[in-house]
Amino acid sequence: MKTAFFSDVHANLEALLAVMKDAETEGVKKYYFLGDAVGYGPNPNECLEIICNNASICLMGNHDYAALGLLDTSCFNDYAKQAIDFTERVLTEDNKRRLANFELEYIYDDFHLVHSTPKIPNHWDYILTMEDAEANFPYTKKNICLIGHSHFPVIIEKANGSEAKLLGGNEVKIDKTKKYIINIGSVGQPRDNNPDSCYLIYDTKSKTARLKRVGYDIKLTQKKMEEAGLPKYLIERLGKGR
């Protein structure tokens, strides 16, 4: 069976629809969402409904937390604050209730799912360096820890007694004797200089995790962002993937 893990949709409906269509083509049977349904983009309500209707488990991201008034946005840049203000204005009461039911982490089978870090999920720290990864590996509760948050897809592997190492490529066959931290990238706002959406497919038969890129209609999303009065900086960065 193939399972899709996706994160950081950020209210980008076109990107989300493209990923869902691609996952269906791939034969995905189950979905897990790793946080940040809202923020930055123009369609928070539509994205939340699709996510909640398809994902078996939905995790909370820092932008979701902020949109619910649970996180002080003083730690956000001005562009992100403006997007949260927009999100708070347009979110329906039903979708606020949906969002409030998202979880901070989820553990099942071989997977530990969390938006930011396994160490302290609601501190919204980042795993950006190998040192960050080493500091978090002791807190991974299963041998595969999937994260989002940085919008930068990477696969990090750690063998018992060895230093963690960054794996090249977009695919890894899981070795049960090792541990993994895999950032599954962002659906709605990639930041690795590739504007295409990114999500992860896990094949339970082959025990293979694969990062998948999917193109979408960026110009349509940008047009909708402009019409919504969202910051020009957020609009332009979509096309650059950063």
Protein Blocks (a to p, Z undefined) as FASTA:
>chain_A
ZZdddehklopaklmmmmmmmmmmnopabdcdeejjbghiaclmlmmmmmmmmmmbdcdd
fklmmmnopacfklpcfklmmmmmmmmmmpcfklmmmmmmpcfbdcehjbccdfkbmklm
mnopacfbfklmmmmmmmpcbfbdcdehjopacdddddehiacdddedjbdcddfkbccd
ddebjfklccehpabdcdddddfklopacdddddddfklmmmmmmmnopafklmmmmmno
ZZ
